[in-house]
Amino acid sequence: MKLDRNTTVGLFVLGSLVLGGTAMVLFGNFRLFGRKVQAAVVFRDAINGLTVGAPVTFRGVPIGSVEGIGIKYDPATNAAYIPVTVQLEASRATITPIGPSGGTFDVAELVKRGLRAQLQMQSYVTGQAQIDLDFDQRAPLVLHQGVTTLPEIPTRPSAFQRTREQLSDLPLRDLATNANEALQSLRALAETLQTDLPPLLASVRSTSDKSGVAVTAAADAVRDLQGQLKTTLDAISAVAVTGDQQLKQRGAELRVLLIGATQAITQARDVLTEAKGMASARGSTRQNIDTTLRDLSAAAASLRGFAADVEQNPQLLLTGRGRGK
């Protein structure tokens, strides 16, 4: 049977659609009849930037989207909750364990194993947000009974929320009070310095000027004293030289004098010795002569010793003998 032209074109278009749909199902990761899983994420804080259709990711991998956002109010506690319904594609959100056991986990099982949801900023330019899923055993398992009938994925605080909590724990009022007191102390110190510093600087400048004058005068006095000391030392040197020359001359003369005195004492002793021989052994004259001879001998010995010392050191005539000598 021969088909007309319109029928041929229609069959060709229908075959193209069938082939295209088959290719999309087999090669395009598209499941027309794939099962979708719904879950709920309940927030108690603001979810700025999160809208219907926002992506839901697992460590950055898209696995679903936000399907709905609601508000629940508890009049008994005056608490408000924001349940966010997310739709996870079963073909992309299915997680299988590693090992031979196989099988899949549902949402409740994943939550027991630490699956948590976190509000993240999708774009800082547009302000849009998204929900990211990850495993975090440290995050507490907090569920909200009666807020939603869907399987609930607990939340964990975002980096911004943790920062805000840390800031809220800080004693900001005390810090502000201490900072205000510190500023007032600095202001008072600045006013005090502004009042007292100029006179102090003037006093320091005056003291510095006076110190400079004193140093100059002292330097001049030291120079004059150096000149006077040089003159005095020159005079002392000249006197010492002259005294040394005179001592040498007087020493020679004194030596001659001492030799003469020694000779005279010797002659006197000889005379007394002869007189001793002529005197009576028991007479008083004999005793006086003996005493005189002993004195003359001692005097002669002293003169000989003094002459020897003067000959070795003529300065003894000026300084004398030291103690103990």
MIKE-234268 format. One record per residue (C-alpha): x, y, z; residue in three letters; residue number from 1. Coordinates in steps of 0.02 Angstrom, whole numbers, plus 32768, in hexadecimal, padded with zeros to 4 digits. Each point is the difference from the previous one (the first is absolute). Layout:
% residues N
<r east="X" north="Y" up="Z" code="Ala" pos="NUM"/>
...
This chain:
% residues 325
<r east="8000" north="8000" up="8000" code="Met" pos="1"/>
<r east="8047" north="80A5" up="7FCE" code="Lys" pos="2"/>
<r east="8000" north="8086" up="8087" code="Leu" pos="3"/>
<r east="7FE2" north="80B4" up="7FD8" code="Asp" pos="4"/>
<r east="8081" north="8086" up="8020" code="Arg" pos="5"/>
<r east="7FB4" north="8041" up="80A5" code="Asn" pos="6"/>
<r east="7FF8" north="7F52" up="8049" code="Thr" pos="7"/>
<r east="80B6" north="7FE2" up="7FD4" code="Thr" pos="8"/>
<r east="8038" north="80A2" up="8051" code="Val" pos="9"/>
<r east="7F9A" north="7FDA" up="809D" code="Gly" pos="10"/>
<r east="804A" north="7F52" up="8011" code="Leu" pos="11"/>
<r east="80AF" north="8048" up="7FEA" code="Phe" pos="12"/>
<r east="7FE5" north="8081" up="8089" code="Val" pos="13"/>
<r east="7FB6" north="7F7E" up="8075" code="Leu" pos="14"/>
<r east="8094" north="7F8B" up="7FE3" code="Gly" pos="15"/>
<r east="807A" north="808F" up="8022" code="Ser" pos="16"/>
<r east="7FA9" north="8026" up="80A6" code="Leu" pos="17"/>
<r east="8005" north="7F4A" up="8034" code="Val" pos="18"/>
<r east="80B8" north="7FF0" up="7FD4" code="Leu" pos="19"/>
<r east="8029" north="80A4" up="805B" code="Gly" pos="20"/>
<r east="7FA3" north="7FCA" up="809C" code="Gly" pos="21"/>
<r east="8054" north="7F56" up="7FFE" code="Thr" pos="22"/>
<r east="80AC" north="8052" up="7FEF" code="Ala" pos="23"/>
<r east="7FDC" north="8076" up="8092" code="Met" pos="24"/>
<r east="7FC8" north="7F71" up="806F" code="Val" pos="25"/>
<r east="8094" north="7F90" up="7FD3" code="Leu" pos="26"/>
<r east="8090" north="807C" up="7FF2" code="Phe" pos="27"/>
<r east="7FCA" north="80A6" up="804D" code="Gly" pos="28"/>
<r east="7FF5" north="7FD0" up="80BB" code="Asn" pos="29"/>
<r east="7F49" north="802E" up="7FFA" code="Phe" pos="30"/>
<r east="7F80" north="7F94" up="8052" code="Arg" pos="31"/>
<r east="7F53" north="8030" up="7FCE" code="Leu" pos="32"/>
<r east="7FAF" north="7F8E" up="807F" code="Phe" pos="33"/>
<r east="808A" north="800B" up="8085" code="Gly" pos="34"/>
<r east="7FC4" north="8004" up="80B6" code="Arg" pos="35"/>
<r east="801E" north="80A2" up="805F" code="Lys" pos="36"/>
<r east="801B" north="8009" up="80BC" code="Val" pos="37"/>
<r east="7FC0" north="808E" up="806A" code="Gln" pos="38"/>
<r east="804B" north="8036" up="80A5" code="Ala" pos="39"/>
<r east="7FF5" north="8097" up="8073" code="Ala" pos="40"/>
<r east="8084" north="8071" up="804A" code="Val" pos="41"/>
<r east="7FC1" north="8069" up="8093" code="Val" pos="42"/>
<r east="8058" north="80A6" up="8020" code="Phe" pos="43"/>
<r east="7FE9" north="806F" up="8099" code="Arg" pos="44"/>
<r east="806C" north="808F" up="7FC4" code="Asp" pos="45"/>
<r east="7FEB" north="8071" up="7F6A" code="Ala" pos="46"/>
<r east="801A" north="7FB0" up="7F55" code="Ile" pos="47"/>
<r east="8025" north="809D" up="7F9C" code="Asn" pos="48"/>
<r east="801B" north="7FDC" up="7F47" code="Gly" pos="49"/>
<r east="7FAF" north="7F53" up="8000" code="Leu" pos="50"/>
<r east="7F70" north="7FF3" up="7F84" code="Thr" pos="51"/>
<r east="7F98" north="7F79" up="7FAF" code="Val" pos="52"/>
<r east="8068" north="7FAC" up="7F79" code="Gly" pos="53"/>
<r east="80A6" north="801D" up="8059" code="Ala" pos="54"/>
<r east="8079" north="7F6F" up="7FE9" code="Pro" pos="55"/>
<r east="801E" north="7F78" up="8081" code="Val" pos="56"/>
<r east="80B0" north="7FBA" up="7FF7" code="Thr" pos="57"/>
<r east="806A" north="7F7C" up="8054" code="Phe" pos="58"/>
<r east="80AE" north="8049" up="8016" code="Arg" pos="59"/>
<r east="7FDF" north="806D" up="7F69" code="Gly" pos="60"/>
<r east="7FB3" north="7F77" up="7F93" code="Val" pos="61"/>
<r east="7F4C" north="802D" up="7FCD" code="Pro" pos="62"/>
<r east="7F87" north="7F79" up="803C" code="Ile" pos="63"/>
<r east="7F5A" north="805D" up="8009" code="Gly" pos="64"/>
<r east="7FAA" north="80A7" up="801B" code="Ser" pos="65"/>
<r east="7F92" north="8060" up="8079" code="Val" pos="66"/>
<r east="7F4A" north="7FD7" up="7FE0" code="Glu" pos="67"/>
<r east="7FA8" north="8068" up="8083" code="Gly" pos="68"/>
<r east="801A" north="8076" up="8095" code="Ile" pos="69"/>
<r east="7F86" north="8010" up="8091" code="Gly" pos="70"/>
<r east="7FF1" north="8050" up="80AB" code="Ile" pos="71"/>
<r east="7FC2" north="7FA6" up="809C" code="Lys" pos="72"/>
<r east="7FD8" north="805B" up="80A2" code="Tyr" pos="73"/>
<r east="7FF3" north="7FB4" up="80AE" code="Asp" pos="74"/>
<r east="7F8E" north="806D" up="806C" code="Pro" pos="75"/>
<r east="8032" north="7FA2" up="809E" code="Ala" pos="76"/>
<r east="80B7" north="8033" up="7FF3" code="Thr" pos="77"/>
<r east="7FF2" north="8094" up="7F86" code="Asn" pos="78"/>
<r east="8080" north="7FA7" up="7F93" code="Ala" pos="79"/>
<r east="7FFF" north="800A" up="7F42" code="Ala" pos="80"/>
<r east="8042" north="7F78" up="7F8E" code="Tyr" pos="81"/>
<r east="8023" north="8004" up="7F46" code="Ile" pos="82"/>
<r east="7FE8" north="7F53" up="7FB3" code="Pro" pos="83"/>
<r east="8050" north="7FF7" up="7F53" code="Val" pos="84"/>
<r east="7FC7" north="7F71" up="7F91" code="Thr" pos="85"/>
<r east="808A" north="7FBB" up="7F92" code="Val" pos="86"/>
<r east="7FEC" north="7F88" up="7F70" code="Gln" pos="87"/>
<r east="808D" north="7F85" up="7FE4" code="Leu" pos="88"/>
<r east="800D" north="7FA0" up="7F5F" code="Glu" pos="89"/>
<r east="8008" north="7F49" up="802D" code="Ala" pos="90"/>
<r east="8073" north="7FD9" up="7F6E" code="Ser" pos="91"/>
<r east="807F" north="8085" up="8036" code="Arg" pos="92"/>
<r east="7FEA" north="7FFD" up="80BE" code="Ala" pos="93"/>
<r east="800F" north="7F45" up="801A" code="Thr" pos="94"/>
<r east="8099" north="7FD9" up="8069" code="Ile" pos="95"/>
<r east="8042" north="7F4E" up="8003" code="Thr" pos="96"/>
<r east="807C" north="7FC1" up="8084" code="Pro" pos="97"/>
<r east="80AE" north="7FC4" up="7FD4" code="Ile" pos="98"/>
<r east="8011" north="7F44" up="8010" code="Gly" pos="99"/>
<r east="7FA8" north="7F60" up="7FCF" code="Pro" pos="100"/>
<r east="7F65" north="8022" up="806B" code="Ser" pos="101"/>
<r east="7FB0" north="8070" up="7F7C" code="Gly" pos="102"/>
<r east="7F56" north="804B" up="801A" code="Gly" pos="103"/>
<r east="7FCD" north="80B6" up="8010" code="Thr" pos="104"/>
<r east="7FDB" north="8074" up="8090" code="Phe" pos="105"/>
<r east="7F64" north="8065" up="8014" code="Asp" pos="106"/>
<r east="7FFB" north="80B1" up="8049" code="Val" pos="107"/>
<r east="7FE0" north="7FC7" up="80B3" code="Ala" pos="108"/>
<r east="8093" north="7F88" up="7FFA" code="Glu" pos="109"/>
<r east="8071" north="8085" up="7FB7" code="Leu" pos="110"/>
<r east="7FCD" north="8079" up="808B" code="Val" pos="111"/>
<r east="802F" north="7F7E" up="8083" code="Lys" pos="112"/>
<r east="80AA" north="7FF4" up="7FAF" code="Arg" pos="113"/>
<r east="801D" north="80BB" up="800C" code="Gly" pos="114"/>
<r east="7FAF" north="804E" up="7F67" code="Leu" pos="115"/>
<r east="7FE5" north="80BA" up="8022" code="Arg" pos="116"/>
<r east="7FC3" north="8096" up="7F9D" code="Ala" pos="117"/>
<r east="8053" north="80AA" up="7FFE" code="Gln" pos="118"/>
<r east="7FCB" north="80A6" up="7FB6" code="Leu" pos="119"/>
<r east="8088" north="8043" up="7F8F" code="Gln" pos="120"/>
<r east="8014" north="809A" up="7F95" code="Met" pos="121"/>
<r east="7FF3" north="7FD6" up="7F48" code="Gln" pos="122"/>
<r east="8036" north="80AA" up="7FBE" code="Ser" pos="123"/>
<r east="803D" north="8095" up="8063" code="Tyr" pos="124"/>
<r east="7FD4" north="8070" up="7F6C" code="Val" pos="125"/>
<r east="7F49" north="7FD0" up="7FF2" code="Thr" pos="126"/>
<r east="7FEB" north="7FCA" up="80B5" code="Gly" pos="127"/>
<r east="7FB1" north="7F5A" up="7FCF" code="Gln" pos="128"/>
<r east="8012" north="7F6D" up="8078" code="Ala" pos="129"/>
<r east="7FFC" north="7F43" up="7FF1" code="Gln" pos="130"/>
<r east="7FF8" north="7F67" up="8070" code="Ile" pos="131"/>
<r east="8097" north="7F90" up="800B" code="Asp" pos="132"/>
<r east="7FFC" north="7F51" up="804A" code="Leu" pos="133"/>
<r east="8094" north="7FA9" up="8053" code="Asp" pos="134"/>
<r east="8029" north="7F84" up="8089" code="Phe" pos="135"/>
<r east="8030" north="804E" up="80A6" code="Asp" pos="136"/>
<r east="7FF9" north="7F91" up="809B" code="Gln" pos="137"/>
<r east="802F" north="8095" up="806F" code="Arg" pos="138"/>
<r east="7F5F" north="805B" up="7FD6" code="Ala" pos="139"/>
<r east="7F75" north="7FD3" up="807D" code="Pro" pos="140"/>
<r east="7F68" north="7FA0" up="7FC4" code="Leu" pos="141"/>
<r east="7F74" north="807D" up="8020" code="Val" pos="142"/>
<r east="7F55" north="7FD5" up="7FB4" code="Leu" pos="143"/>
<r east="7F60" north="8067" up="800A" code="His" pos="144"/>
<r east="7F6A" north="7F93" up="8022" code="Gln" pos="145"/>
<r east="7F5B" north="803E" up="7FBA" code="Gly" pos="146"/>
<r east="804D" north="8083" up="7F8D" code="Val" pos="147"/>
<r east="8004" north="7F91" up="7F65" code="Thr" pos="148"/>
<r east="7FC1" north="7F55" up="7FCD" code="Thr" pos="149"/>
<r east="8091" north="7FE2" up="7F89" code="Leu" pos="150"/>
<r east="80A4" north="7FAD" up="802F" code="Pro" pos="151"/>
<r east="8066" north="808A" up="8052" code="Glu" pos="152"/>
<r east="80B7" north="8023" up="7FE0" code="Ile" pos="153"/>
<r east="804C" north="805A" up="8098" code="Pro" pos="154"/>
<r east="805F" north="80A1" up="7FE4" code="Thr" pos="155"/>
<r east="80AD" north="8036" up="8035" code="Arg" pos="156"/>
<r east="8032" north="80B6" up="8015" code="Pro" pos="157"/>
<r east="8054" north="8058" up="7F70" code="Ser" pos="158"/>
<r east="80A4" north="805C" up="800F" code="Ala" pos="159"/>
<r east="7FA2" north="80A5" up="800F" code="Phe" pos="160"/>
<r east="7F91" north="7FBA" up="8089" code="Gln" pos="161"/>
<r east="8096" north="7FBC" up="8061" code="Arg" pos="162"/>
<r east="8055" north="80A8" up="7FF2" code="Thr" pos="163"/>
<r east="7F63" north="8058" up="803C" code="Arg" pos="164"/>
<r east="7FF1" north="7F88" up="8094" code="Glu" pos="165"/>
<r east="80B6" north="801F" up="8030" code="Gln" pos="166"/>
<r east="7FE5" north="80BB" up="7FF4" code="Leu" pos="167"/>
<r east="7F62" north="7FF3" up="8069" code="Ser" pos="168"/>
<r east="8064" north="7FA5" up="8087" code="Asp" pos="169"/>
<r east="807E" north="808D" up="8009" code="Leu" pos="170"/>
<r east="7FE7" north="8081" up="808C" code="Pro" pos="171"/>
<r east="7FE7" north="808C" up="7F82" code="Leu" pos="172"/>
<r east="7FB4" north="8076" up="8081" code="Arg" pos="173"/>
<r east="8094" north="7FEB" up="8074" code="Asp" pos="174"/>
<r east="8078" north="8014" up="7F6F" code="Leu" pos="175"/>
<r east="7FA8" north="809F" up="7FCA" code="Ala" pos="176"/>
<r east="8004" north="8043" up="80B3" code="Thr" pos="177"/>
<r east="80B9" north="7FD9" up="8012" code="Asn" pos="178"/>
<r east="8026" north="804D" up="7F57" code="Ala" pos="179"/>
<r east="7F9F" north="809D" up="8031" code="Asn" pos="180"/>
<r east="805F" north="800C" up="80A4" code="Glu" pos="181"/>
<r east="80A5" north="7FE8" up="7FA4" code="Ala" pos="182"/>
<r east="7FD3" north="808B" up="7F86" code="Leu" pos="183"/>
<r east="7FD3" north="8074" up="8090" code="Gln" pos="184"/>
<r east="80A6" north="7FD9" up="8056" code="Ser" pos="185"/>
<r east="805D" north="8023" up="7F5E" code="Leu" pos="186"/>
<r east="7FA1" north="80A3" up="7FEB" code="Arg" pos="187"/>
<r east="802B" north="8035" up="80B2" code="Ala" pos="188"/>
<r east="80B5" north="7FD0" up="7FE4" code="Leu" pos="189"/>
<r east="8005" north="8064" up="7F5F" code="Ala" pos="190"/>
<r east="7FB8" north="8099" up="8059" code="Glu" pos="191"/>
<r east="807D" north="7FEE" up="808E" code="Thr" pos="192"/>
<r east="8090" north="7FF2" up="7F86" code="Leu" pos="193"/>
<r east="7FC1" north="8095" up="7F9F" code="Gln" pos="194"/>
<r east="8000" north="8066" up="80A1" code="Thr" pos="195"/>
<r east="80A0" north="7FC2" up="8051" code="Asp" pos="196"/>
<r east="806C" north="7FD5" up="7F6C" code="Leu" pos="197"/>
<r east="8028" north="80B1" up="7FBF" code="Pro" pos="198"/>
<r east="8044" north="803E" up="80A9" code="Pro" pos="199"/>
<r east="8061" north="7F5E" up="8013" code="Leu" pos="200"/>
<r east="804B" north="8014" up="7F52" code="Leu" pos="201"/>
<r east="802D" north="80B5" up="8028" code="Ala" pos="202"/>
<r east="8052" north="7FC9" up="80A3" code="Ser" pos="203"/>
<r east="805F" north="7F77" up="7FA7" code="Val" pos="204"/>
<r east="8038" north="807A" up="7F7B" code="Arg" pos="205"/>
<r east="8039" north="807D" up="8085" code="Ser" pos="206"/>
<r east="805B" north="7F77" up="8060" code="Thr" pos="207"/>
<r east="8052" north="7FC7" up="7F60" code="Ser" pos="208"/>
<r east="803B" north="80B1" up="7FDB" code="Asp" pos="209"/>
<r east="8045" north="8014" up="80B0" code="Lys" pos="210"/>
<r east="8053" north="7F57" up="7FF5" code="Ser" pos="211"/>
<r east="8052" north="8035" up="7F5E" code="Gly" pos="212"/>
<r east="8042" north="809F" up="8050" code="Val" pos="213"/>
<r east="803F" north="7F9D" up="8097" code="Ala" pos="214"/>
<r east="8056" north="7F82" up="7F90" code="Val" pos="215"/>
<r east="8053" north="808C" up="7F9D" code="Thr" pos="216"/>
<r east="803C" north="8054" up="80A0" code="Ala" pos="217"/>
<r east="8040" north="7F5A" up="8043" code="Ala" pos="218"/>
<r east="805D" north="7FDF" up="7F5E" code="Ala" pos="219"/>
<r east="8052" north="80AD" up="800A" code="Asp" pos="220"/>
<r east="802E" north="7FE2" up="80B7" code="Ala" pos="221"/>
<r east="804A" north="7F57" up="7FD6" code="Val" pos="222"/>
<r east="8069" north="804E" up="7F75" code="Arg" pos="223"/>
<r east="803F" north="8088" up="8078" code="Asp" pos="224"/>
<r east="8024" north="7F7C" up="8086" code="Leu" pos="225"/>
<r east="8060" north="7F99" up="7F82" code="Gln" pos="226"/>
<r east="806D" north="8096" up="7FD8" code="Gly" pos="227"/>
<r east="801D" north="8026" up="80B7" code="Gln" pos="228"/>
<r east="8029" north="7F4B" up="8026" code="Leu" pos="229"/>
<r east="807C" north="7FFB" up="7F72" code="Lys" pos="230"/>
<r east="8056" north="809B" up="8043" code="Thr" pos="231"/>
<r east="8001" north="7FB8" up="80B1" code="Thr" pos="232"/>
<r east="8045" north="7F59" up="7FC6" code="Leu" pos="233"/>
<r east="8088" north="8057" up="7F9D" code="Asp" pos="234"/>
<r east="8030" north="8065" up="809B" code="Ala" pos="235"/>
<r east="7FFF" north="7F64" up="806D" code="Ile" pos="236"/>
<r east="806F" north="7FA7" up="7F82" code="Ser" pos="237"/>
<r east="8079" north="8091" up="7FFF" code="Ala" pos="238"/>
<r east="8005" north="8005" up="80BF" code="Val" pos="239"/>
<r east="801B" north="7F44" up="8005" code="Ala" pos="240"/>
<r east="8091" north="800B" up="7F86" code="Val" pos="241"/>
<r east="804E" north="8091" up="8060" code="Thr" pos="242"/>
<r east="7FE6" north="7FA7" up="80A7" code="Gly" pos="243"/>
<r east="804D" north="7F62" up="7FBC" code="Asp" pos="244"/>
<r east="8098" north="8060" up="7FC4" code="Gln" pos="245"/>
<r east="8012" north="8059" up="80A6" code="Gln" pos="246"/>
<r east="7FEB" north="7F5E" up="8060" code="Leu" pos="247"/>
<r east="8088" north="7FAF" up="7F9B" code="Lys" pos="248"/>
<r east="8074" north="8094" up="8025" code="Gln" pos="249"/>
<r east="7FD1" north="8008" up="80B9" code="Arg" pos="250"/>
<r east="8010" north="7F44" up="800C" code="Gly" pos="251"/>
<r east="80B3" north="8006" up="7FC9" code="Ala" pos="252"/>
<r east="8025" north="808E" up="8079" code="Glu" pos="253"/>
<r east="7FA8" north="7FA6" up="808D" code="Leu" pos="254"/>
<r east="8062" north="7F63" up="7FDC" code="Arg" pos="255"/>
<r east="80A2" north="805F" up="8010" code="Val" pos="256"/>
<r east="7FBF" north="804E" up="80A0" code="Leu" pos="257"/>
<r east="7FCE" north="7F59" up="8048" code="Leu" pos="258"/>
<r east="80A9" north="7FB4" up="7FD4" code="Ile" pos="259"/>
<r east="8055" north="8090" up="805B" code="Gly" pos="260"/>
<r east="7F8E" north="7FEB" up="8095" code="Ala" pos="261"/>
<r east="8025" north="7F46" up="8003" code="Thr" pos="262"/>
<r east="80BA" north="8022" up="7FFD" code="Gln" pos="263"/>
<r east="7FEF" north="807E" up="808D" code="Ala" pos="264"/>
<r east="7F9E" north="7F82" up="8067" code="Ile" pos="265"/>
<r east="8086" north="7F7D" up="7FDE" code="Thr" pos="266"/>
<r east="8089" north="8076" up="8037" code="Gln" pos="267"/>
<r east="7F9C" north="802D" up="809B" code="Ala" pos="268"/>
<r east="7FEA" north="7F49" up="8029" code="Arg" pos="269"/>
<r east="80BA" north="7FE1" up="7FED" code="Asp" pos="270"/>
<r east="8024" north="8091" up="8075" code="Val" pos="271"/>
<r east="7F85" north="7FBF" up="807E" code="Leu" pos="272"/>
<r east="804B" north="7F53" up="7FF2" code="Thr" pos="273"/>
<r east="80AB" north="8045" up="802D" code="Glu" pos="274"/>
<r east="7FB2" north="8063" up="808E" code="Ala" pos="275"/>
<r east="7FAA" north="7F62" up="803C" code="Lys" pos="276"/>
<r east="80A8" north="7FAB" up="800E" code="Gly" pos="277"/>
<r east="8043" north="808A" up="806C" code="Met" pos="278"/>
<r east="7F66" north="8008" up="8071" code="Ala" pos="279"/>
<r east="7FE6" north="7F91" up="8097" code="Ser" pos="280"/>
<r east="7F98" north="7F64" up="7FE3" code="Ala" pos="281"/>
<r east="7F8C" north="8027" up="8092" code="Arg" pos="282"/>
<r east="7FF4" north="80BA" up="7FEE" code="Gly" pos="283"/>
<r east="7F68" north="805E" up="7FC3" code="Ser" pos="284"/>
<r east="8066" north="804C" up="7F73" code="Thr" pos="285"/>
<r east="801E" north="7F52" up="7FBA" code="Arg" pos="286"/>
<r east="7F44" north="7FDC" up="8000" code="Gln" pos="287"/>
<r east="7FD6" north="80A5" up="7FAA" code="Asn" pos="288"/>
<r east="8081" north="7FDC" up="7F7C" code="Ile" pos="289"/>
<r east="7FB4" north="7F54" up="7FDF" code="Asp" pos="290"/>
<r east="7F53" north="804B" up="7FEF" code="Thr" pos="291"/>
<r east="8040" north="8086" up="7F89" code="Thr" pos="292"/>
<r east="8059" north="7F7E" up="7F96" code="Leu" pos="293"/>
<r east="7F61" north="7F9A" up="7FEE" code="Arg" pos="294"/>
<r east="7F9C" north="809A" up="7FCD" code="Asp" pos="295"/>
<r east="8084" north="8033" up="7F83" code="Leu" pos="296"/>
<r east="8000" north="7F50" up="7FB5" code="Ser" pos="297"/>
<r east="7F42" north="8003" up="7FEE" code="Ala" pos="298"/>
<r east="8004" north="80AE" up="7FB3" code="Ala" pos="299"/>
<r east="8085" north="7FCC" up="7F85" code="Ala" pos="300"/>
<r east="7F9A" north="7F66" up="7FCD" code="Ala" pos="301"/>
<r east="7F64" north="806B" up="7FE9" code="Ser" pos="302"/>
<r east="805E" north="807F" up="7F96" code="Leu" pos="303"/>
<r east="8048" north="7F77" up="7F93" code="Arg" pos="304"/>
<r east="7F52" north="7FB3" up="7FE4" code="Gly" pos="305"/>
<r east="7FB0" north="80A9" up="7FDB" code="Phe" pos="306"/>
<r east="808C" north="802B" up="7F88" code="Ala" pos="307"/>
<r east="7FE5" north="7F5B" up="7FA3" code="Ala" pos="308"/>
<r east="7F43" north="801D" up="7FF4" code="Asp" pos="309"/>
<r east="8015" north="80B2" up="7FC1" code="Val" pos="310"/>
<r east="807E" north="7FC6" up="7F81" code="Glu" pos="311"/>
<r east="7F82" north="7F81" up="7FBD" code="Gln" pos="312"/>
<r east="7F66" north="8072" up="8009" code="Asn" pos="313"/>
<r east="8024" north="80BB" up="800E" code="Pro" pos="314"/>
<r east="7F45" north="8027" up="800E" code="Gln" pos="315"/>
<r east="8005" north="7FC5" up="80B5" code="Leu" pos="316"/>
<r east="8039" north="80AF" up="802B" code="Leu" pos="317"/>
<r east="7F4F" north="803C" up="7FCD" code="Leu" pos="318"/>
<r east="7F8E" north="7F6E" up="8025" code="Thr" pos="319"/>
<r east="805E" north="7FB1" up="8093" code="Gly" pos="320"/>
<r east="7FFB" north="7F48" up="8027" code="Arg" pos="321"/>
<r east="7F5A" north="7FA8" up="7FFE" code="Gly" pos="322"/>
<r east="7FB0" north="7FB3" up="8098" code="Arg" pos="323"/>
<r east="8040" north="7F57" up="802F" code="Gly" pos="324"/>
<r east="80A8" north="8017" up="7FAD" code="Lys" pos="325"/>
